[in-house]
Amino acid sequence: MNYFETLKFGSHKLKSNNINTHMLDSELLLSYVLKLSREQVLVNLDRNMYKGKFNLFKKLLSRRERKEPIAYIINKKEFWKNNFYINRNVLIPRPETEIIVEEVLNIIKTNSSKNILEIGTGSGCIIISILKERVNCFATAIDISKKAINIAKFNAKMHHLSNKINLKNIDIDKIHYNKYDFIISNPPYIKKFNISRLDESVKFFEPYIALEAGIDGLREIKKIIIKSNELLKKNGKLIFEIGDNQVMVVKKILNQNGYYIEKVINDISSIPRVIISTKIN
Ligand SMILES: C[S@@+](CC[C@H](N)C(=O)[O-])C[C@H]1O[C@@H](n2cnc3c(N)ncnc32)[C@H](O)[C@@H]1O
């Protein structure tokens, strides 16, 4: 079998398992198996496959057929301008979360030095993306999951930022010191009873602790807002992602806790996704 026939074989198998991205996924899995870029695979379609590589490809296909996300199979996800190591201990970085990076980079001038706290860092994708472009800033990034912190440490090292980010395995409830210019977060925000309605690739594979946020989906957001009052400098910025239909209630909680709402940014589906607020007292 050559690469072309292998890709067709993979795409057909995934399609018959109702995977819409069957062609792309087949290409991604084959390039992972061959240790080549997708482009290199596509310009060498007449090359023959070794049996061992084909067997590995079939193994990975069967994981994808069971709806395991590609990022967990190939241990990699692109976010903003960089690649990150990913496994099932961390949420797969989402494109809408790039809004946080974009907005922080808009606010912090290129050479300025700011102290940033990230709550719930997961793979570290947000804070690493920011620090790569704002070299005079430094950060603390926390996560309640020790396994997630280990992955964030790995990614920080891979991006040569270990000396700029203090990564801590700690619950937001337990952090009490220091004052930050910025607090950023993509917290869990799914209502407990909506977890079962999520796509199979999410609910059966991504960490529950990264998704679930109590009966109203606001458990962690409320903690972040209240805690940030203590941890932010005056006029410091609190910037975080919210779930569908949460914008009104979250704005209200922010106002009640002494924040001024600067901006709400919609995602590409026009859903309010990121809130930027300033601590005014
Ligand atoms: C939605 S994920 C976001 C991960 C990553 N920042 C991203 O955007 O891809 C939320 C993260 O918050 C962490 N987390 C949940 N509850 C927490 C808490 N009380 N204190 C600190 N981290 C928490 C989870 O372990 C998870 O890694």
The ligand as an ORCA input file, in Angstrom:
! r2SCAN-3c Opt
* xyz 0 1
  C     -11.128     24.558     31.361
  S      -9.569     23.980     31.955
  C      -8.483     25.165     31.230
  C      -7.100     24.644     30.937
  C      -6.225     25.617     30.114
  N      -6.042     26.874     30.813
  C      -6.838     25.857     28.755
  O      -7.450     26.913     28.564
  O      -6.712     24.994     27.870
  C      -9.680     24.424     33.653
  C      -8.486     24.042     34.528
  O      -8.758     24.513     35.860
  C      -8.301     23.557     36.804
  N      -9.073     23.761     38.048
  C     -10.341     23.367     38.307
  N     -10.722     23.760     39.536
  C      -9.650     24.450     40.067
  C      -9.418     25.103     41.307
  N     -10.369     25.142     42.274
  N      -8.221     25.681     41.532
  C      -7.261     25.642     40.571
  N      -7.413     25.031     39.362
  C      -8.604     24.445     39.110
  C      -8.536     22.212     36.106
  O      -7.714     21.207     36.646
  C      -8.219     22.557     34.655
  O      -6.876     22.284     34.340
*
